[in-house]
Structure formats: structure tokens, C-alpha cells
Amino acid sequence: MTRLVFGAIFLACAALVLTAIFYFQQELGLEPCPMCILSRYTFITIAIVSLVAAIHGPRGVALKVYAVIVALLAATGIGVSIRHSYLQHFPPKIESCGADLDFLLNTLPLAQALPRIFQGTGSCSKVDWSFLGLSIPEWALLSFLSFAVAVLWVAFRKSGK
């Protein structure tokens, strides 16, 4: 059961990051904002820890350690998602998420442009896409919450044996 849960979380994180890169960014042309990039890094980190846990198949204390690590990472993602959603619902009067990708690549040497590219260039308060009334950070929030609940349930449930 633990391998299945951690494996499913790994696959879900991988699917979310790949969807963000190849569908939202490449296909739809949506530029990620700095908070989107933070969410991606959090999903990637959760994916790595979950993959290691799925391969390891932990029990006892090790299972609880993996679960707490994933839950803490998910809590970080929850915080980013809440703040991002707040900015979308209550946009600031002055937007300051940075320059766009073309500007960075055309005006800066690659060594200076690369770190800024990974910071994200889109607007944090703009809602570019929604599904079922929820924006991207709201879907990310639900994902992070689901991951935290799943790992904590697997690690701390009473087995009934």
C-alpha cells in the first residue's frame, strides 16, 4: 500500500510538472510567474522523495519520516498556492513579477538570463486559465493537500491487524 501511494504521488507530480511545461507553457504560451516556478520546484522535490520512498517501500519509523518530509514539502506548496491564489483574487495595484522572457534573452548574456528565466516572468496576479472555476494555483493547492493527506494517512493509520 505504501509503495502504491508514494508511486501514485510521484506519477501525479511528474504529470503536473510535464503538463505545466509542455501544455501550459509550450502549447498555450502561458509564461510561469515566480510563484508558479516555486510550485514546480516543490512538485519536483515531492516527486523525488516519493520515488525514493516507492522504491524503498518503508515501514515503521522510515515510513513516518518519508510521510513527514512529503507533508512538509506539501505544506510549503500549500503556502505558495494560498499566497498565489490570494494575489489572483486581490491583485496588487503595482505588479512586479519581472521582465518577460524575450527581454531577458535579448538584453542579457545567457549566464545572467538563465537564473532569471527560472524565476519566472509571468504575472502572479493574472488568471490565464481555469477549469471548473479554479485557477492553476487553486488546482495546485488541491494537489498539495491531497498529497499531504494521503501520505499522512498511510503513515499514521491504524492497520486493524
Disulfide bonds with the S-S distance in Angstrom:
none
